[in-house]
């Protein structure tokens, strides 16, 4: 399995930039987040995950893998809209997945070429597809293309983690911009640790955050 890669200097940079994040990194330790270089199946996974919990996302995607024997444009088209919806996803998500599958097969988009584009170009190319917004495109940048400096505003768990760590009632766009700039050029790595807090991925993390507030 491939994993998001980063240098030790990234962790040291983040620890120097923020004392609370430093304490969380030291409590949690190094993280290994899986990469999926197959962009079609990764898009499918993240489209399923729009606005639902990671647990439910995984359940639906596992059903899809089992049903198709492998998530690719031909297999999802063969399954069809009703087949996709029977697995637990919405009409809109099923339509988006089928739309992308057809675009790939009709060569209206070259997903493999995304690796040759800048972050901004990847965002533009993916967000032109109906049903794909900035969050989904950012997930592809992070966990398919291994881009180091992505900080995603629309992620519920990330926002929860930021609010918990920095004792914020609300996370405004100004707050988000501040943290995005603060942790650049290692935004993706920072997100990984905020997700640990927001999703309580490590035993005792909730109690630890309360202690360092």
N, C-alpha and C positions, 0 to 999 in steps of 0.2 A: 504493500500500500504506500502511496505517496503522501507526504505531509507538507503542510505549510512550512517553508524554511526561513530561518532568520539567523543572524549572527549574534553572538553574545553581546556585541557592542550595542545592539538594539535594546536589549534588556537593561544594560548599564545606562544608556541614554535616558530611558523612561524613568529609571530609579532616581537619576539626578534631577530630572525635571519636576518630580512631584513626590513628596514624602509619603502621602497616603498610598499612592500607586506602588511605591517602593515596598511598603510594608505588605501589601497584597501579593506582589510578585514573590517576595521572600516567603510568605506563608504558603502560597500555592505551589511554588516551584516551576520548573519548565513545563511547558504544555506541548502536546503533539496534536495538532488539528489536521484531520485528513483532507487531502486534495482529491478532487475528481477532475482529471484532465479531459474527460469526455464531455464536451460542453453541452451537447443535446440532453444527455441524461441529467447533467447538473442543472440545466435550466428547468427541466421537468421537476426535479426535486425541489428547487427553490420556488417555482410557481405553486406547487402544492403547499409549500410552507407559508405562503402569503397570509398574514393575519391569523395564523393559528399556532398552537404550541408546537414545540419541537417534537414532543412525544407523539402527538397526533400525526404530524408530518411524516415521521418515520414509519408509523403503522400503515398509512395510506401508500407510501412509496414501496414498502415491502410487499404489500398486496399487488401493486403494479408489477414489480419485478417477478413475482411468482406467477402472475397471470400471463405475462408476455414472454417469460424466459429470457428477457434481456430488453432493456429500455432503449429503443432506437426509433427513428422516424417511421420505418415500415411497420414495426410491431405495434406502435400506438395507433397508427391509422387503421391497421387491421382490427384492433380492439374497438375503435369507433367511440363516438360521443357517449352513447348509452353504457358501453362497457367501462369507460373511464369513470363515469358518474356512479356506476354501481360499486366502485371501490371506495367511495366516500368523498369525492371531490365535487366542487360546485360546477354548474353549467359553464360559468365564465372561465374557470380554470381549465376545464376540459377543452373548451373552444380555443383557448390560447395555446395549449399544448399541440392540438391538431393543426392550428395555423402555422406554428413554427415547423412542425414535421413536414407539412406541404411545401413551405418555403425552402426547406433544405432539399427536398427531393426535386423540386422544380428549379433549383439552383438560383433562387432569389436572394439567398444569403449564404455566405461561406463562413461557417462557424470556426473552422480550423484556422482561418486567416486572422481571427481576433487576436491571436497571440502576437501578431506583428504590428498591432495598433497601439497607440498611446491609451492611457486610461480614459481620457476625454473622448477619443474616437470610439472606443469600445462602448462607452455610455451612449453616445449618439446612435451607433449602429443597432444596439439592442433596444433602446427606448423608442425607436421608430416602429417597433412591432407592437401592435395593439395588444394590451394585456401585460406588457413588461414595463415596469416603472423603475425609478432609480434604485430602489432597494434590491430588486432582483438582479439588476445589472451589477451592482456593487458586490453582491454575493459571488457572482461569476469572476469579477476581478480578484476577489480575495481567495476563493477556494477552488478555482479552476486555473486561473492565470498566475496565481502566486504573487500578486502585486502587493508591495510592502506598505503603501501609504493610503489606505482607504479607511474612512471614518464615516459610518453610515447613520445619517440622521433619523431615518424612518424605522429603525429597529427597536421593537418594544423592550426586549431584554437588555439591550445596550443602554437605552434611556433609563430603565429601572436601575441598572447598576450604577450609572452616573449619579442619579438622584440619591441613592442609598449612601454612596461613598462620600459625596460632598454635601449631604444633608439639604438637598434642594426639594422644595415643594413642587416646583414645575421646572422643566428644562426648556428654556426659551431658545429661539434661533441664535440669539446673541451668545447665550451660554455655550451652545453647541459649537459655534464658530470659534469661541475662545479655546475650548478643549481640542478641537480639530487642529488648530494652529499650534497649540502648545505641544502636542504629541507628534506632530510631523517632524521627520519623515518616516516615523514608525507607527502610523495610525492603525494599521491592521493588527499589529502586535498588541497595542493598547486595547483595542476592541476585544481581543481574545480574553484579556484579563477582566475587563468590565463584564463580559458575558459570563464568566465564572461566577461573578457576584450576582448578576441579574437572574441567572438560571440556577443558582445554588449548585454548581457542578461539583463542588468539593465539600466534603463533610466539615462542618464547623465554620464555614465561611460567613454565614449570616451573623453568628455570634462575634466573630473576629471583627467584622466591619463595625458592629455596634461599639466595640471597644476603642476603635481608632477614630471615631467621629469627633 
